[in-house]
Amino acid sequence: MARAAEPMRAPVAAAWPVGAPGAETTVPEPPDGVADALVEIVLSALPMVAGRIPATPVALLGRLAAPAAPADALRPAHGRRSGVDHLLAERLLGALELTVPDVALDIPETLRGPARARVSQGRGGVASMSASGDSEAYSAVTLLDQIAPGLRELVAGLVGALAEHERIAPLLEIPPGAEQDVAAAHGGIHLALAVVTALAVLRAAAPPILGAEPPVVVGVALDAATRVLLSRPMPVEYAAALRERLRAEYVLPRFSAGDVPVLEHRFAMVEGAFPAVAGEPANGLVQAVPGGIVLRTGVSSAAVPVWLRVLAEEPTVVDLASWQEVVDISYTAEEGAASLLGPAAPAPSHLLGQTPPWPGPVRARISARGRDEHGDGGERYEIVVWPAPLAGEVVHKATDRLGHRLRGEPEPPVVARPEVAYRWVRGTGLGPAGTVMVVTGAEPEQVLAAFGADPAQPVPLTELFGQIGIDPWVAVLPIDGAVLALEYNGWQGAQGPVLRRASAHGSAASMYWNVNALTSLSFAREGELLASFEPPPPALPGDPEVLAALAGLELEDYHDRVEKGLVAVERFTGRGVRAEDVALVEAAGIAYRIHGASGSDSAGVLFRAPDRSAGS
């Protein structure tokens, strides 16, 4: 019966952490003649050892030098780093611990000299410590480095030389097969070569305490196999096997998002390396290249957010409200599995190899916004890909100034966006989630009382930041005839009762947001809740001052929605939050616990949604 393919799990990314930093990726040159002397014993012992190595764990070793793209759970997540960890070492030790002592080897005299020369002859003591999570093999290798420094390097050098030997190399060739089988065979035969070599060297060296016991043999062999596999190309059969597996397991639709590095105003979604491009795109946004597309950015050098969606067919709706430039373009996939990357660096691994892994015509819809903002944080892109016959470009929307300039068209006038002034909030402790309230006609003590906090009981801010839980708290600051109330990861300022009490002698407005993109924008005046809604409002508020606060903010566009809400708070109250205000609150270092809050009331209700009722 054919063996089922192993599940596509993420391989461990930590390198086998022994020895000097960086040493684990090098393969030293062995002493002259020693590798030749080992050929016969390797040939005699290799089949037995290889037959005892389980396929599933060594498939991970076999993929160490796999291409970085398409990057999925089959390959190491960080390029050509080692995939060896303590769990893998223990699995292989368990499989080989009864085999290692039974391997008969006739140690050549040529090996004894170089091996024993690396064993310390001094009388000094040896200290070794291992953490409870360390594998037995790792602990043994760590101790070996103290007893016999350089012995691991000797083994690695010999394994590298033997792998290239004319009598050994044919045994390392891998026949065609499924991806898992090719990877397992590639990793397994190299590990078997390393086990035999390590066993021979350790028996020749006879290091005290450790000898040639299975833990140190397997640990040293893993180290050598990792180095050699990282230095050698994958089997020629692997590329086709990987391609077939990716095609068999590819599913639609799929979505991924992340920051893509930009250099010289460009990034790309292509197969292989970043392509050479001549000139600017005629449509002002994107141009097709073999195997993909190259996008023109506003920012020269940075990382821009990109959303990538891969669909089975053309989307039914073209989103024009959220974007300033939208272009459909065709390209021909040569093999498929294109990746997002910049001219000098790839995108994060989850953005590599995401397009369908087969050749043919592809249609891509590229949407962009914020290219005119000169790196102020609003630039972002969406790429939607689906299979479709080649067709001409379609420009659905072309409104930004950069696009006009690249197309040789007169530039439209600059449109000032007030929300841009609030983007600094993203980089503060309030960025992920919080509530900002501004109150007029009240003193800080009155605002605290409106929240249900006791002005006579301040609490150190460091204490509150250090606590994990849902108990709410608030910090206040008098600002230019108003009071600022800040809640980090809190929502009480979005509650109707709090807004009514806070605005009893003036006005109050608040903007709430959280990590799930939920928001609430609220306005109150003289104890009356005028409006409270998740932007955009389901209907236009009736109060003229609220309407004026919302004018021109385009709340139906989700981009910068928190910042737009903060603009509305400032317009309604006459004072907004500033970066220096937040700095003063944090420098003061005090806040106040909120008692009887809706987040943990007497009925035991947790995370109650903001009260949007406008009555008293």
C-alpha positions as CSV (number, residue, x, y, z in Angstrom):
1,M,0.0,0.0,0.0
2,A,1.3,3.4,-0.9
3,R,2.2,5.5,2.1
4,A,0.0,8.6,2.6
5,A,1.7,12.0,2.3
6,E,2.6,13.6,5.5
7,P,0.5,16.5,6.6
8,M,1.6,19.9,5.6
9,R,2.8,21.2,9.0
10,A,5.2,24.1,9.5
11,P,8.7,22.7,10.1
12,V,10.7,24.0,13.0
13,A,12.8,27.0,12.2
14,A,15.4,27.0,15.0
15,A,18.9,26.0,13.9
16,W,20.7,23.1,15.7
17,P,22.2,25.5,18.2
18,V,25.6,24.2,19.1
19,G,29.0,25.6,18.5
20,A,30.0,29.1,17.5
21,P,27.3,31.3,15.8
22,G,27.3,30.7,12.1
23,A,29.6,27.7,12.2
24,E,26.7,25.3,11.7
25,T,26.2,26.3,8.1
26,T,29.8,25.7,7.0
27,V,31.4,22.4,5.8
28,P,35.2,22.4,6.6
29,E,37.8,20.7,4.5
30,P,38.9,17.4,6.0
31,P,42.6,16.3,6.3
32,D,44.1,14.8,3.1
33,G,43.5,11.1,2.5
34,V,41.1,10.5,5.5
35,A,37.9,10.5,3.5
36,D,39.4,8.0,1.0
37,A,40.3,5.7,3.9
38,L,36.6,5.7,5.0
39,V,35.1,4.8,1.7
40,E,35.1,1.0,2.2
41,I,33.6,1.0,5.7
42,V,30.9,3.5,4.6
43,L,30.0,1.3,1.7
44,S,29.6,-1.7,4.0
45,A,27.6,0.0,6.7
46,L,25.5,2.5,4.8
47,P,22.7,0.2,3.7
48,M,22.0,-1.1,7.2
49,V,21.9,2.3,8.8
50,A,19.8,3.8,6.0
51,G,17.3,1.1,6.4
52,R,16.7,2.0,10.1
53,I,16.0,5.7,9.5
54,P,12.3,6.6,9.5
55,A,11.1,8.6,6.5
56,T,8.8,11.2,8.0
57,P,11.2,13.1,10.2
58,V,14.1,13.0,7.7
59,A,11.9,14.5,5.0
60,L,12.3,17.7,6.9
61,L,16.1,17.4,6.6
62,G,15.7,16.6,2.9
63,R,13.9,19.9,2.3
64,L,16.5,22.2,3.9
65,A,17.9,23.4,0.6
66,A,14.5,23.6,-1.1
67,P,13.7,26.8,-3.0
68,A,12.5,29.7,-0.9
69,A,9.4,30.1,-3.1
70,P,6.9,28.8,-3.3
71,A,7.2,28.8,0.5
72,D,4.6,26.8,2.3
73,A,4.6,24.4,5.2
74,L,6.8,21.9,3.3
75,R,9.9,23.9,3.5
76,P,11.9,25.7,6.2
77,A,10.1,29.0,7.0
78,H,13.3,31.1,7.0
79,G,15.1,30.2,3.7
80,R,18.1,28.0,4.1
81,R,18.2,27.7,7.9
82,S,18.5,24.4,9.6
83,G,15.2,22.7,10.5
84,V,16.8,20.5,13.2
85,D,15.4,20.8,16.7
86,H,15.3,18.9,19.9
87,L,12.2,16.9,19.1
88,L,13.5,15.8,15.8
89,A,16.8,14.8,17.4
90,E,14.9,12.7,20.0
91,R,12.9,11.0,17.3
92,L,15.9,10.0,15.3
93,L,17.8,8.9,18.5
94,G,14.9,6.7,19.4
95,A,15.0,5.1,15.9
96,L,18.8,4.6,15.9
97,E,19.9,3.9,19.5
98,L,19.7,0.1,19.1
99,T,21.4,0.2,15.7
100,V,24.4,2.3,16.4
101,P,26.1,-0.1,18.8
102,D,25.6,-3.0,16.3
103,V,27.3,-1.4,13.4
104,A,30.7,-3.1,12.8
105,L,33.4,-0.9,11.6
106,D,37.1,-1.5,10.9
107,I,38.6,1.8,11.9
108,P,41.5,2.8,9.6
109,E,44.6,4.0,11.2
110,T,44.6,7.0,9.0
111,L,41.6,8.3,10.9
112,R,42.9,7.7,14.5
113,G,45.5,10.4,14.4
114,P,43.3,13.3,13.3
115,A,40.5,12.1,15.5
116,R,42.5,11.7,18.7
117,A,44.3,15.0,18.1
118,R,41.1,16.8,18.7
119,V,40.5,15.3,22.2
120,S,41.7,17.6,25.0
121,Q,44.6,16.0,26.8
122,G,44.7,18.5,29.7
123,R,43.6,17.6,33.3
124,G,41.2,20.4,33.7
125,G,37.7,19.6,34.6
126,V,34.7,19.6,32.3
127,A,31.5,21.4,33.1
128,S,28.3,20.8,31.3
129,M,24.8,22.1,31.9
130,S,21.7,21.2,30.0
131,A,18.2,22.6,30.3
132,S,15.3,20.2,31.0
133,G,14.0,20.8,27.5
134,D,17.3,19.8,25.8
135,S,17.4,16.5,23.9
136,E,19.9,13.9,25.0
137,A,21.7,14.2,21.7
138,Y,22.0,18.0,22.1
139,S,23.4,17.7,25.6
140,A,25.9,15.1,24.4
141,V,27.1,17.3,21.5
142,T,27.5,20.3,23.9
143,L,29.6,18.2,26.2
144,L,31.7,16.9,23.2
145,D,32.6,20.5,22.2
146,Q,34.2,20.9,25.6
147,I,36.0,17.5,25.6
148,A,37.0,17.4,21.9
149,P,36.8,20.8,20.3
150,G,36.9,20.5,16.5
151,L,35.7,16.9,16.4
152,R,32.3,18.0,15.0
153,E,34.1,19.9,12.3
154,L,36.1,16.9,11.3
155,V,33.0,14.8,10.9
156,A,31.2,17.5,8.9
157,G,34.2,17.9,6.6
158,L,34.5,14.1,6.1
159,V,30.7,13.8,5.3
160,G,31.0,16.6,2.8
161,A,34.0,15.0,1.1
162,L,32.4,11.5,1.1
163,A,29.2,12.9,-0.5
164,E,31.3,14.0,-3.5
165,H,33.4,10.8,-3.7
166,E,33.0,9.0,-7.0
167,R,32.0,5.7,-5.2
168,I,29.7,7.2,-2.7
169,A,27.9,9.9,-4.8
170,P,25.9,7.4,-6.9
171,L,24.4,6.1,-3.7
172,L,23.1,9.5,-2.9
173,E,21.2,9.9,-6.1
174,I,17.4,9.9,-5.6
175,P,14.9,8.3,-8.1
176,P,11.8,10.1,-9.2
177,G,8.8,9.9,-6.9
178,A,6.3,11.9,-4.8
179,E,7.6,15.0,-3.1
180,Q,7.6,13.4,0.3
181,D,9.4,10.3,-0.9
182,V,12.1,12.3,-2.7
183,A,12.7,14.6,0.3
184,A,12.7,11.7,2.7
185,A,15.2,9.7,0.6
186,H,17.4,12.7,0.1
187,G,17.5,13.5,3.8
188,G,17.7,9.9,4.9
189,I,20.7,8.8,2.8
190,H,22.7,11.9,3.9
191,L,21.9,11.3,7.5
192,A,22.9,7.6,7.2
193,L,26.2,8.7,5.7
194,A,26.7,11.1,8.5
195,V,25.8,8.5,11.2
196,V,28.4,6.0,9.8
197,T,31.0,8.7,9.5
198,A,30.3,10.1,13.0
199,L,30.4,6.6,14.5
200,A,33.8,5.9,12.9
201,V,35.3,9.2,14.0
202,L,34.0,8.9,17.6
203,R,35.2,5.3,17.9
204,A,38.6,6.4,16.6
205,A,38.8,9.4,19.0
206,A,37.3,7.6,22.0
207,P,36.4,10.9,23.9
208,P,36.1,10.4,27.7
209,I,32.7,10.3,29.3
210,L,30.9,10.1,25.9
211,G,32.7,7.5,23.9
212,A,30.7,6.5,20.8
213,E,27.4,6.1,22.5
214,P,24.2,6.7,20.4
215,P,23.3,10.2,21.8
216,V,26.6,11.8,20.8
217,V,26.7,9.8,17.5
218,V,23.2,10.9,16.4
219,G,23.8,14.5,17.6
220,V,27.1,14.9,15.7
221,A,25.5,13.2,12.6
222,L,22.6,15.6,12.6
223,D,25.0,18.5,12.8
224,A,27.0,17.2,9.9
225,A,24.0,16.2,7.8
226,T,22.5,19.6,8.3
227,R,25.6,21.4,7.1
228,V,26.1,19.2,4.1
229,L,22.5,19.2,3.0
230,L,22.4,23.0,3.2
231,S,25.5,23.2,1.0
232,R,24.3,20.8,-1.7
233,P,21.6,21.3,-4.4
234,M,18.3,19.5,-4.1
235,P,17.9,16.3,-6.2
236,V,17.1,17.1,-9.8
237,E,13.8,15.2,-9.4
238,Y,12.7,17.4,-6.5
239,A,11.5,20.4,-8.5
240,A,9.0,18.3,-10.5
241,A,7.8,16.4,-7.4
242,L,7.3,19.6,-5.5
243,R,5.4,21.2,-8.3
244,E,3.1,18.2,-8.6
245,R,2.4,18.1,-4.9
246,L,1.7,21.9,-4.7
247,R,-0.7,21.5,-7.7
248,A,-2.5,18.6,-6.1
249,E,-3.0,20.4,-2.8
250,Y,-3.7,23.9,-4.0
251,V,-7.1,25.2,-3.1
252,L,-9.1,28.3,-4.0
253,P,-10.0,30.9,-2.9
254,R,-7.1,32.0,-0.8
255,F,-6.1,35.3,0.9
256,S,-2.9,36.6,2.4
257,A,-1.7,40.0,3.5
258,G,1.6,41.5,4.7
259,D,4.1,44.2,4.1
260,V,6.1,44.0,0.9
261,P,9.6,45.7,0.6
262,V,9.8,48.5,-1.9
263,L,12.9,49.9,-3.6
264,E,13.1,52.5,-6.3
265,H,9.3,52.9,-6.3
266,R,8.7,49.3,-7.3
267,F,7.6,45.9,-6.0
268,A,6.5,42.8,-8.0
269,M,4.5,39.6,-8.0
270,V,6.5,37.3,-10.2
271,E,8.0,33.9,-10.6
272,G,11.7,33.8,-9.8
273,A,13.9,36.9,-9.3
274,F,12.9,40.5,-9.6
275,P,12.6,41.4,-13.3
276,A,14.2,44.2,-15.2
277,V,11.7,46.8,-16.2
278,A,12.2,49.7,-18.7
279,G,10.3,53.0,-18.1
280,E,7.1,53.8,-16.3
281,P,3.8,51.8,-16.7
282,A,1.6,53.4,-19.4
283,N,-1.4,53.1,-17.2
284,G,0.4,54.8,-14.3
285,L,0.2,51.8,-12.0
286,V,1.3,48.4,-13.2
287,Q,3.0,46.6,-16.1
288,A,3.1,42.9,-17.1
289,V,6.4,41.0,-17.3
290,P,7.1,37.4,-18.0
291,G,5.5,35.4,-15.2
292,G,4.0,38.3,-13.4
293,I,3.5,42.0,-12.8
294,V,5.5,45.0,-11.5
295,L,3.8,47.7,-9.6
296,R,4.8,51.4,-9.4
297,T,4.6,52.9,-5.9
298,G,4.5,56.4,-4.6
299,V,7.0,55.7,-1.8
300,S,10.6,55.2,-2.9
301,S,11.9,52.8,-0.3
302,A,9.7,51.3,2.5
303,A,7.4,48.4,3.2
304,V,3.9,48.8,1.9
305,P,0.8,46.8,3.0
306,V,-0.5,44.5,0.3
307,W,-3.6,42.2,0.2
308,L,-3.5,39.3,-2.2
309,R,-6.6,37.4,-3.1
310,V,-6.6,34.4,-5.5
311,L,-10.0,33.5,-6.9
312,A,-11.4,30.9,-9.2
313,E,-13.1,33.5,-11.4
314,E,-13.5,37.2,-11.9
315,P,-15.0,39.0,-8.9
316,T,-18.5,40.3,-9.6
317,V,-17.9,43.7,-8.1
318,V,-15.2,46.3,-8.8
319,D,-14.5,48.1,-5.6
320,L,-14.1,51.8,-6.6
321,A,-15.0,53.4,-3.3
322,S,-12.0,52.2,-1.4
323,W,-9.3,52.8,-4.0
324,Q,-7.9,55.7,-6.0
325,E,-6.4,53.6,-8.9
326,V,-7.8,50.3,-10.2
327,V,-6.4,48.5,-13.2
328,D,-7.1,45.1,-14.7
329,I,-4.1,43.5,-16.6
330,S,-3.2,40.1,-18.0
331,Y,0.0,38.1,-17.8
332,T,1.1,34.6,-18.7
333,A,2.3,32.4,-15.9
334,E,5.2,30.3,-17.0
335,E,5.1,27.7,-14.2
336,G,2.9,29.5,-11.7
337,A,3.4,30.0,-7.9
338,A,4.4,33.7,-8.2
339,S,5.6,35.5,-5.1
340,L,5.5,39.1,-3.9
341,L,8.9,40.6,-3.6
342,G,10.9,43.8,-3.8
343,P,14.0,44.5,-5.9
344,A,16.3,43.7,-3.0
345,A,14.3,41.4,-0.7
346,P,11.3,39.0,-0.7
347,A,8.1,39.6,1.2
348,P,7.3,37.5,4.3
349,S,7.1,33.8,3.6
350,H,3.3,33.7,3.6
351,L,3.3,35.9,0.6
352,L,5.6,33.7,-1.5
353,G,4.3,31.2,-4.0
354,Q,0.7,32.1,-3.5
355,T,-0.7,32.3,-7.1
356,P,-1.9,29.0,-8.8
357,P,1.1,26.7,-9.4
358,W,0.5,25.9,-13.0
359,P,1.2,27.8,-16.3
360,G,-1.4,29.7,-18.4
361,P,-3.0,33.1,-18.8
362,V,-3.8,35.0,-15.6
363,R,-5.9,38.1,-15.0
364,A,-4.9,40.5,-12.2
365,R,-6.8,43.5,-10.7
366,I,-4.5,45.9,-9.0
367,S,-5.9,48.6,-6.7
368,A,-3.9,51.3,-5.0
369,R,-4.4,54.2,-2.7
370,G,-2.2,56.7,-0.8
371,R,0.5,57.0,-3.5
372,D,0.5,60.8,-3.2
373,E,1.0,60.8,0.6
374,H,4.8,60.6,0.5
375,G,5.3,57.8,2.9
376,D,2.8,59.1,5.6
377,G,1.5,55.6,6.2
378,G,-1.6,55.5,4.0
379,E,-0.2,53.8,0.9
380,R,-1.5,50.3,0.3
381,Y,-2.4,47.8,-2.4
382,E,-4.7,45.0,-3.2
383,I,-4.0,42.4,-5.9
384,V,-6.8,40.0,-7.0
385,V,-5.8,37.2,-9.3
386,W,-7.9,34.7,-11.3
387,P,-7.4,32.5,-14.4
388,A,-8.8,34.1,-17.5
389,P,-7.8,34.4,-21.2
390,L,-5.4,37.2,-22.1
391,A,-7.2,40.5,-22.6
392,G,-6.4,44.1,-22.9
393,E,-5.8,46.4,-20.0
394,V,-8.9,48.0,-18.3
395,V,-8.5,51.1,-16.2
396,H,-11.5,51.2,-13.9
397,K,-10.4,54.2,-11.9
398,A,-7.5,56.7,-12.3
399,T,-7.6,59.5,-9.8
400,D,-4.3,59.9,-7.9
401,R,-1.9,62.6,-8.8
402,L,1.0,60.2,-9.4
403,G,-0.9,58.2,-11.9
404,H,-1.8,61.4,-13.8
405,R,1.8,62.4,-13.9
406,L,3.0,59.0,-15.1
407,R,0.4,58.9,-17.9
408,G,1.4,62.4,-19.0
409,E,-1.9,63.9,-17.9
410,P,-2.5,67.2,-16.0
411,E,-2.4,66.6,-12.3
412,P,-5.6,67.1,-10.3
413,P,-5.4,69.6,-7.4
414,V,-4.1,68.5,-4.0
415,V,-6.9,67.3,-1.7
416,A,-6.0,67.8,2.0
417,R,-7.2,64.8,4.1
418,P,-7.6,65.9,7.7
419,E,-7.4,62.3,9.0
420,V,-3.7,62.1,7.9
421,A,-2.9,64.3,10.9
422,Y,-4.0,61.6,13.3
423,R,-2.0,58.7,11.9
424,W,0.5,59.1,14.7
425,V,-2.0,57.3,16.9
426,R,-1.1,54.0,15.3
427,G,2.4,54.1,16.8
428,T,1.3,54.6,20.4
429,G,0.0,52.3,23.1
430,L,-3.5,53.3,22.0
431,G,-2.9,52.0,18.5
432,P,-4.3,48.5,18.8
433,A,-7.4,49.4,20.8
434,G,-8.7,52.1,22.9
435,T,-11.2,55.0,23.4
436,V,-10.4,58.7,23.2
437,M,-13.0,61.1,24.7
438,V,-12.9,64.9,24.8
439,V,-15.2,66.7,27.3
440,T,-16.0,70.4,27.5
441,G,-17.7,72.2,30.4
442,A,-16.2,69.9,33.1
443,E,-13.3,69.5,35.4
444,P,-11.1,66.3,35.4
445,E,-12.8,65.2,38.7
446,Q,-16.2,65.5,37.1
447,V,-15.1,63.5,34.1
448,L,-13.7,60.8,36.4
449,A,-17.0,60.6,38.3
450,A,-18.8,60.3,35.0
451,F,-16.8,57.2,34.3
452,G,-17.4,55.8,37.7
453,A,-13.9,56.4,38.9
454,D,-12.8,57.9,42.3
455,P,-10.6,60.9,41.9
456,A,-9.2,60.3,45.3
457,Q,-7.8,56.9,44.4
458,P,-5.1,57.2,41.7
459,V,-3.3,54.1,40.6
460,P,0.2,53.9,39.1
461,L,0.0,53.6,35.3
462,T,2.7,51.0,35.3
463,E,0.6,48.8,37.6
464,L,-2.4,49.0,35.3
465,F,-0.4,48.3,32.2
466,G,1.1,45.3,33.9
467,Q,-2.2,43.7,34.7
468,I,-3.9,41.4,32.2
469,G,-7.7,41.4,32.4
470,I,-10.9,43.3,31.6
471,D,-11.1,45.6,34.6
472,P,-11.4,49.0,33.1
473,W,-9.5,52.2,33.9
474,V,-9.1,55.7,32.6
475,A,-6.5,58.5,32.6
476,V,-7.5,62.1,32.3
477,L,-5.7,65.3,31.3
478,P,-6.9,69.0,31.3
479,I,-6.3,70.5,27.8
480,D,-7.1,74.0,26.7
481,G,-10.5,74.4,28.5
482,A,-11.4,70.8,27.9
483,V,-10.6,67.4,29.5
484,L,-9.1,64.5,27.6
485,A,-10.0,60.9,28.8
486,L,-7.9,58.0,27.5
487,E,-8.7,54.3,27.8
488,Y,-6.0,51.9,26.6
489,N,-7.9,48.8,25.4
490,G,-11.0,50.1,27.1
491,W,-14.5,51.1,25.9
492,Q,-16.4,52.8,28.7
493,G,-16.2,56.1,27.0
494,A,-18.3,54.7,24.2
495,Q,-21.2,53.9,26.6
496,G,-24.3,56.1,26.6
497,P,-24.5,56.6,30.4
498,V,-20.9,57.8,30.6
499,L,-21.4,60.2,27.7
500,R,-24.5,61.6,29.2
501,R,-22.9,62.2,32.6
502,A,-19.7,63.6,31.1
503,S,-21.6,66.1,28.9
504,A,-24.0,67.3,31.6
505,H,-22.6,70.9,31.5
506,G,-21.1,71.0,28.0
507,S,-20.3,68.5,25.2
508,A,-18.5,65.2,24.9
509,A,-17.4,63.1,21.9
510,S,-15.6,59.8,21.8
511,M,-14.0,57.4,19.3
512,Y,-13.6,53.7,20.2
513,W,-11.8,51.0,18.3
514,N,-10.4,47.5,18.8
515,V,-8.2,44.9,17.2
516,N,-11.2,43.3,15.5
517,A,-11.8,46.5,13.5
518,L,-15.0,47.3,15.5
519,T,-15.5,51.0,16.1
520,S,-17.9,53.4,17.7
521,L,-18.2,57.1,17.2
522,S,-20.4,59.0,19.8
523,F,-21.6,62.6,20.4
524,A,-23.4,64.0,23.5
525,R,-24.4,67.5,24.6
526,E,-25.9,68.7,27.9
527,G,-26.7,65.2,29.1
528,E,-28.3,64.1,25.9
529,L,-26.8,61.4,23.6
530,L,-27.1,62.9,20.1
531,A,-25.6,60.0,18.1
532,S,-23.6,56.8,18.6
533,F,-22.9,54.5,15.7
534,E,-20.3,52.2,14.1
535,P,-19.1,54.3,11.1
536,P,-20.5,54.9,8.6
537,P,-23.8,55.9,10.3
538,P,-26.9,53.9,9.1
539,A,-28.7,57.2,8.7
540,L,-27.6,60.8,8.8
541,P,-27.7,62.2,12.4
542,G,-30.3,65.0,12.9
543,D,-28.1,67.3,14.9
544,P,-26.5,70.1,12.8
545,E,-23.3,70.1,14.9
546,V,-22.9,66.3,14.5
547,L,-23.4,66.7,10.8
548,A,-20.8,69.4,10.6
549,A,-18.3,67.2,12.5
550,L,-18.9,64.4,9.9
551,A,-18.8,66.5,6.8
552,G,-16.5,65.3,4.1
553,L,-14.9,62.5,6.1
554,E,-16.0,59.7,3.7
555,L,-16.7,57.3,6.6
556,E,-18.0,54.7,4.2
557,D,-14.4,54.2,3.1
558,Y,-12.8,52.0,5.9
559,H,-9.3,53.3,5.3
560,D,-8.2,55.5,8.2
561,R,-11.5,55.1,9.9
562,V,-10.2,55.6,13.4
563,E,-8.3,58.7,12.3
564,K,-11.5,60.1,10.7
565,G,-13.4,59.5,13.9
566,L,-10.8,61.4,15.9
567,V,-11.2,64.3,13.4
568,A,-14.9,64.3,14.1
569,V,-14.3,64.3,17.9
570,E,-12.1,67.4,17.5
571,R,-14.6,69.2,15.2
572,F,-17.5,68.6,17.7
573,T,-15.6,69.6,20.9
574,G,-13.2,72.1,19.5
575,R,-10.2,70.2,20.8
576,G,-8.6,67.0,19.6
577,V,-6.0,64.7,21.1
578,R,-2.4,65.4,20.3
579,A,0.7,63.2,20.5
580,E,2.1,65.4,23.2
581,D,-1.1,64.9,25.2
582,V,-0.6,61.2,25.3
583,A,3.0,61.7,26.2
584,L,1.9,63.9,29.2
585,V,-0.6,61.3,30.4
586,E,2.1,58.6,30.3
587,A,4.7,60.8,31.9
588,A,2.3,61.7,34.8
589,G,2.0,57.9,35.3
590,I,-1.4,57.8,37.1
591,A,-4.9,56.6,36.1
592,Y,-8.0,55.6,37.9
593,R,-9.9,52.3,38.1
594,I,-13.5,52.4,36.9
595,H,-16.0,50.9,39.3
596,G,-19.4,49.4,38.3
597,A,-18.5,49.6,34.7
598,S,-20.6,47.8,32.0
599,G,-17.7,45.5,31.2
600,S,-18.1,43.7,34.5
601,D,-21.5,44.7,36.0
602,S,-23.5,43.1,38.8
603,A,-25.3,40.9,36.2
604,G,-22.0,39.4,35.1
605,V,-22.2,40.7,31.6
606,L,-18.8,40.9,29.9
607,F,-17.8,43.0,26.9
608,R,-21.1,44.7,26.5
609,A,-21.5,46.5,23.2
610,P,-21.5,50.3,23.4
611,D,-24.9,51.6,24.3
612,R,-26.3,53.4,21.3
613,S,-29.7,54.4,22.7
614,A,-30.2,58.2,22.5
615,G,-32.7,58.4,25.4
616,S,-32.0,59.3,29.0
